Structures are given as structure tokens and as C-alpha cells.
Amino acid sequence: MENDAQRLEQQFLDNIGIATLNQMQRAFIDAAANDPNLMLLAPTGSGKTLAFLFPLVYKLDPTSRSTQALIIVPSRELAIQIEQVFKSLKTGYRVSTCYGGHSMKLEKNSLGELPEVVIGTPGRLSDHVNQGSLDTSAIQTVVLDEFDKSLQLGFHEQLRDIFRKLISVQNHFLTSATKMGRLPEFIPFDNPPVVDFLRQQQESKLELKLVRTNTKEKIQNLMRLISHFQGESSIVFCNHREAVDRISLLLGDHGYEHAVLHGGMEQLDREKNLIKFRSGVVNLLIATDLASRGLDIPEIKHIVHYQVPPKEDAFIHRNGRTARMHASGQGYLILAEDEDFPEYLDEKRMEEVVIDETIASKPTGFSLLYFSAGKKDKISKGDIVGFLIKIGGASNNDIGLITIMDFASYVAVKSKIATGLVKKLNGEKLKKSKVKVAEAT
């Protein structure tokens, strides 16, 4: 690696508080220095985002006032997550993020300023390309992150529309957590060099266990199982959003604190629930396969398959949320008497467990506060910490994860002081403007 790249790498690592890159990231960055078209295959949670962001940034021209790089992702949540990682690097380059549910007007205004990097979902990016609001003439690097997922979700036509407008691209990076066959016809090359770290998945320490139940007691068995997790971070997967909502209602009736995530929710609700889960305000997430890939949800200890996914790929991706990169974790399959054991699993290799008692659950001790100010108001995490301490009387130990969005911010605080903080802070000035502060429900 050249000296300039080495210097930038160390600077970026210092900015995000990481001592060194992992083996997969190093291998991909080194390969990208020599191969203009490259595919990365690595498990969920292995750090693919940093792997492609570093070479992408190295290829940007600081003297060019133009959009030079495009990152295409299958979901809004992943787009937002990559934007946050990019900004945390503090590269000095501008980034614009485009996805459904976001203001089209704001996106057009942002794209009109020609940010060096654009991140977006296929549908929204296709809209901007067709309407002429995204200038693709100088884009030289394209990343298709989780590209197989975009194809599975039916974005083939939108991706084809986008690639037709990419006339200056010199570098293509494709990433995925699963191997796939032939590349689609709109990708202008075949058989690219592959950096393959999927074998690392086989070394994870995932324990798979089977919970058998009769149909009527399936939800009761789920509750008993969850109670034994004792506050450790867990995801319960369902195949359909209706099942997520039904289970959420039943768990809520029995006092189990949790968040939900599925594609039928409003974008703001999805983002807020992910923030609750990431910040430890709740330790249980009930979700569809939307939560199985790409999202930055660290240290999941338990995965529960309340409904069996029809395909093995979905099962693998769900389990990929735990036992990540050699860590340990546990996966549970809850199977009712009228449900078939999946053909892609070996029943003999799964330990059967019986959960016959419920253990009292432990509250997390944290609540989530909403602030009506965000990035567009030039608010920083330091501003919020100062506001909480100076005006609210909180201490550093009372404050958890702070998440700043475009027009709002969310802060995890200890539950015992949450109500008092709302009373003290609501309507007070934060950076010369009055803010609304409330407990996020």
C-alpha cells in the first residue's frame, strides 16, 4: 500500500476508534488496489462496509467537484447505516443518502450540490436517474452491497436502469453474504476476482437447539424461552409481518419489553425501534427477515426461529446475526406438532430442549428520549451531552447511546431519571433553539 493510503487508513481507524482492520478487510483493500472489478463474499457482521469504503475513498479525486462514487443497497436501514459509518471516518468528502420514505425534495437539493458519494436503494436511485436529479456522468466507482438481496427483492429492472446511465465507471465492487451463480446481464463483466471469506462462517460457535411444542402452547413456550435469556440481546424471527404484529401484541400483554421490525412499518418507526434495540433500551427484537442481513446490530446472543424459513439461505442469514466472526451464540427452532422439520437441517445434530418454567425478566434500566433537533440543526453528540448534564443535571454514567438523525435525535438514559429529564429539558434552548424533549414510545 502506498504511503498516502497508509496514512489515510490510520487516520480513519483513529477516527472510528478501531485499532486495526480484520483479516477480511485487509485482504479486500489490498485486492482492490490492483483489481478494478472485485467481488467480496463474507458472513453477515464481518465488517464488509469498512472493507469497501476504504478503497472507495482512496479512489476519490479531491480536486473534482462532482459525484464520483455510488453505493447501491437493498434497504433503507442499510443505506442509513453506511452513511453513518462513512461520516464517522471524517474523510472530508460529502455524502448524500436516498431511499423511499425520505423527502424527495431534500434529496434533490442535496444531489444538486454534487456530493462526492451517493448512497441509496435501487428504487429511489432509479427515480433520481430517470428524473435527471442524479448526475452520473463522473461516477467512477460503484458498490453493489448485498447485491444478491437486491435481486431477490425484485430490483433487477431498477438496477438495469441505473447501470445504463453509468458511462464513466472504472471500478465495480460487489459484496454478498452468500454465493450466487451467474451475474446479471447489466453488470459489464463476468467472473471477477473473488475475495471469499464465507468459509469463516463454518468456524463460528453457533449452537442450534430444538424446542418442540403443541400448536396451542407455542407462544407460551416462546415466552418461557425468552425469560431464560435474562436480558441478553435476542431476535425472534417470523416469516410474515402479520405474525410479528401478533406475537408483539401477546408479548406486550404479558409484560415483555421488546421492539418490532418489518417492512410494513413507517420508516421513522423502523429507525426508532432499531435505535431502541442497538442502545439496549430493549434487548428483544421481533422481526421478519428484514433484520437478518446488513444491519449493524452488535452482539446478538440468541436467535429464535418462531417460524421456519422456507429456504436454507434465509435460515443461514438469520443465524448470521449471532456467533459472528468466531463469537459464540445460540439458535433455537420452535417447532409445533403440525409443522414439518425443514429438509435442509439434520435433526439428529440438534439438541432438543424442554423449557418448563418462566423466570422473572430483568428490566434494562434504560429509557429512550426524543429530541426535536438533529443534523440539520448542526447538533452534535457533545451538544446533547452538555445539555443533559448542565440543564438536566445528569451525569455521564446516566447517558447511553446517542443517535443523531436529520431532524431528530434519540438518547438512551437511565430510566430512573428519564421523567425528570423530560420535565427539565422540554422547551429549553439547545444551541440557541428551543427543543421538544419527550420519552420515545
N, C-alpha and C positions, 0 to 999 in steps of 0.2 A: 504494500500500500504506500502511496506517495506521502511525503511529509505533511502536505496540506490536509489530506484526508485523515491522517493520523491525528493531527492537531484538532480538526473539527470533531472527530469521533470522541476524543477525550473531553472536549468542551461539552458536547451533547450529553455524554454519560454523566458528567458532573451536574449538568442542569436538571437531569431527571433523577439524580441520586442513585445511580447504579454503578457498581464498581467495575464490572466487566461484562462483555457480551457472552451469551452462551454459545455452545459449540455449533448449533444450527445457524444462529445469526451470523457468526463469523464465517461459516462456510458459504452462506448465500452472498454476503457482502463481497467476499473475495472473488466468488464466481461472477458476480455482476460487474466487476471491474474489467472482465475480459469478454463476457458474452452479452451481446445486446438483447437477445431474446432468451428468457430463462423461466423455468417452472420450479416452484418451491412446494414440496409436499411435506407437511409436518402436522403433528397432532394439534387439536384444539388446546389452547393455553400454552403453547410452546414459545410464543413471542414473535410470531410472523410479522406483526406490524412494524416493529423496530427493524426487522431484517430487511424489509423493502424500503422503509423510509430513509435509512441512511444512504444507500446508493442513489435513491431518487434525488435527495438534496444535493449530493455531490455533483449531479449532472445539471443542476440549475445554473443559469448564467446570471450573475448579479447585475450585469450591465444591461440586460434586456428587460424592457418594460412590457412584458407580455405574459400570458398564461402558458406555462411550459410543461406542466405535468397534470395528469388526470388520474384519479383513483376511483374506480368503479366498484361498488359494494352492493350486496343483495338486500341490506336492511337499513332503515333509518338509524337504529341504535348503533350499528357498526360504524356508520358514517360519522355520527357524533363522537363516538369513542376514538376513532382515528384522528379526528380534528383535535381532540383534547391532547392526545399523545404528541401530535405534530407541534401544537403550541407549546407544550411543556419542554420541547427541545430548544426553544428560543433561537430559531435559525435566523431570524431577521426577515424571512420571507412571509408574504401574506397568503392566507388560505381562505377559501370560501366553500361552504358546505351546502348541498342542495338535496332535498328529499321531500317526499309527499307529506302534507300536513304542515309544512313550513311556508311562510309568506313568499309567494312568487314575486311580489313587488320588491321585497327586501333582497331576494336572491338576484334579481336582475340588476338592481342598483350595485350590489357587491360585485357581480361579474363584470359590470361595466367599468369597474376600476382596475380590471385586468390583474387579478391576484395570480401570483406565480403558480399556486397549486389549487386545484379544484377537486373536491371530494363529493361523490353523490351516488344516488341509486339510479339504476338504468332508466326507469320510467321518467323521473324528473329530469335527468340529464338529456334524455331524448327530446323532451319538451323544449328545453333550452336550445338544443342544437337546431331543431326544426323551426323555432321562432327567431333564431339568429342572435339570441342573447348570450350564448357561449361562443366566444371566438376560439376556434380550434386550429387556426392557421399556423400557430407557432408551437403547438403541443408536440414535444419530442419524447416524452416518457409516459407510458400508460401502464397502470397497475390494475389487473383484474383480481381483486381479493375475493376469496371464496367463490371462484368463478363457476364451479360446478353447481353451487347452490343457486346462483343467478339463473342458470339454465334450467334447473329443476323447478324454479318458481315461474317459469314461462316468459323470461325476459329476452328470449332469443331475438325477436324482431327489433326490440329497442336497442339491444347491443349492436345489431347489424346496422341500424340507422346511425348510431354513434360512430362506428368504425368507418363508415363510408365517408365521413367528414374529416377523418384524421389523415391528413395528407403529408404531414412532416414527421411522423413518429419514427424514431430511431431505436427506441428501447421498449420492449414489452416484458413485464413481469407478471406471471400468473401464479396465484397461490391457491392451495386447497388442502383440506384435511383428509381427502380421500383420493385414491387413484381413479382415473376415468380413461375411457378409450380415446377414440379419435377426436381431435379438436374441431370445433365448429368451423364452417367454411369462411366466416368473416374474419377469422384470425389469420393474418397474412404470412403464416409459416407453419411447417409441420415438424414434428419430432424435435422440439427444442431440448437443449441440455436440461437435465433434471437434478435438482438438489433434493434428495429423498431422505427424510428423517422419520418416515412413518414407522419404520422398524422400532423406533424408540417407544412406540405405544405398547409393544409387546413386553417391555421391561417394566411397565407400571405395576404397582402393587394394589390392584383392584380386587376386592373380594366380592364375589357375586353370591347372593343368598336368595332363597325361595321362601315366600310366605304363602301358604295355601289357606283358602278360606271359602266358606259358602257365600253365595251371592249376597244374601241379606246382611251379612256381617262384614262385608268388605270395607266399608267406610269406618266401622268400629276398629277393625284391625289396623287400618291406616293410622287412626288416632293413637292406638296403643304403640305402634311402631314409632311414630313421631315423638311421643312422650319419652321414649328411651334415648332419643338423640340428645336430650338435655341441653338444648340451646346451641348445639353445633350446627354450622351452616349446612342447609339441606335444600334440595329441589325435588318436588313431586311432579313428574311428567304425565300429561294426559295427551290423548291423540286429537281431541277436539276442544274448541273454546267453550262449548256448552258444558262439557264435563268439568273444565276448570272453574267456571262460574258456580256450578252446582256444588262441587267439593268446597269451594271457598265459603259458600253460604253455610254449609254444615259445620265446617271448622270454626267459623266465626261464632256460630251459635253455641259451640262448646268451649269458647274462650281461647282458641289457639290463635295467637298473633301471627300474621303472615301477610305477604303481598302476592299479587297475581300478575301474570304477563301473558297476553295473547294478542293476535293480530287484529281482533275486533275492538280493541280499546282505543280511545283517543290518544294521540301521540303524547300529550302532556302527562296523561295518567300513566302511560307506559314508562316515561322517563322518571317520573316521581317514584314509582314503585321500584324501579331499578336502583334509584338512589337510596331508598329505604333499605334495600337488601344489601347493597355494597357497603353502606355505612354502619350496618349492624343494628339498626333500629328494629328490624325484624330479621330473624335467622332462617325463616322458612319461605320459600317461593313456590307457588303452584303455577305451572306453566305448560304451554304447548311446546312443540319443538323449536319455536322461535328462540327459546333460551338455550338451545343445545349447541349453538355454534357462534363463534366470533366475539360474543360479548365478553367484556372484561369483568368477570365475576370471580374473584380470587378465593382460593382455599375452601372449596366445597368438600365437605366431609362425607355426605351421604346423598345418593341418588336413589329415588324411588320411582319405579315404573308402575304407576297405578293402572295404566292401560298399556298393553303390549304393543309396541310399534310394529306395523306390518312388514317392514323391511329391516334387514340387518344393519344397513348404513345408519339409519336413524337411531338404532339401539347403541351403536358404537359412538355416535356423536353425543348422545345423552350421557353415556358413561364417561366421555371425554371431559366432562365438567369436573370430575374428581380424579384422583390418582394421576395428576398432571405432572408430566416430566419427572417420573420416578417417585413422586409422593405416594402416600397410601390413601385409600378411600374404600367405601363400601357401596355396593349397588344392590338394590332389593327389587325383586319381581313379585308383585302381589297378584296371585292368580286364583280366580274364583273357579268353582267346580264346573261351571258351564263354559269356561274359556279354555282354548287349546294351548298347549305348551308350544312355543314358537319352534319351527323346524330348524332355525339357524343356531339354536343353542343345544348344548349337551346336558340333559337333565341330571345325568349321573355325576357331573362335575360341579353341581351346585349344592351347597349346604342348605338343607331345609330347616327353617327356624320356626318356633312357635312363640308368639307374643301373647301371654295370657293375663297381663296386668297393665294398668296405666300408672305411670309415675307422674307426680305433680310437675308441671312445667315451670321453668325459671324465666322470669321476665328479663329482657335485655338490659333494662335500666336506662335506655336512651329513647328520646323522642326527636321528631324532625320538625324544625322550624322553617317557615317560608318567609323570605324577604322579597319585597317587590322591587328589587334593583338587581341588575346583572352586568354583563359585559358591556352592553350598550351604554350603561351609565358609568363606565370606567371604574367599576367596583373591583377590588382585589380581595384575596383571602385575608391579607393583612388588615385591610379596612374593616372587614367584618369581625375579625378577632378583637381589634381595638374597640369597636363599637360594643361588642358583648362584654368586654372587661370594664371599659371606662363608664359606659352608660348603664349596662345591665348588672354590673357587679359580679360577673362570672370570673372564674379562674381558668387557667389553661387546661387544667385537668377536667373541667366541666365540658370542654368543647371537643367534639369528634370530627368526623369528615365534613369538609366544606365543599360544596359543588356549586360552581357559578355558571349559569346559563346565560342566554342572550338577554332576557328581560326579567329574570328572577334568579334567586339563589336559595339554596337549601343547606341547613346546618344541623348536624346531629348534636344534641346537647343532653346532659343528664336529665332524666325525666323529673327528678325531684325539684328542679329549678325551672322547668320549661314554662309553666304557667306564670310564674313570677317574672321571667324574662319578657314574655309577651306583654305583660302589663307595663313594664318599664320602657320597653323599646318601641312599641307600636306608636307611630306618629312622630317619633323623634327624627332628627336630621342625621343622615349618613352621607358624608361628603356634600353638605350644603342642601341636600334634598330630603324632604320627609319621606319615610318609607313605611309601608304597611308590614307588620310582623304578625304572624299567626302560626298556630300549630297546624302542620300539614296532615290532612286526614287521608 
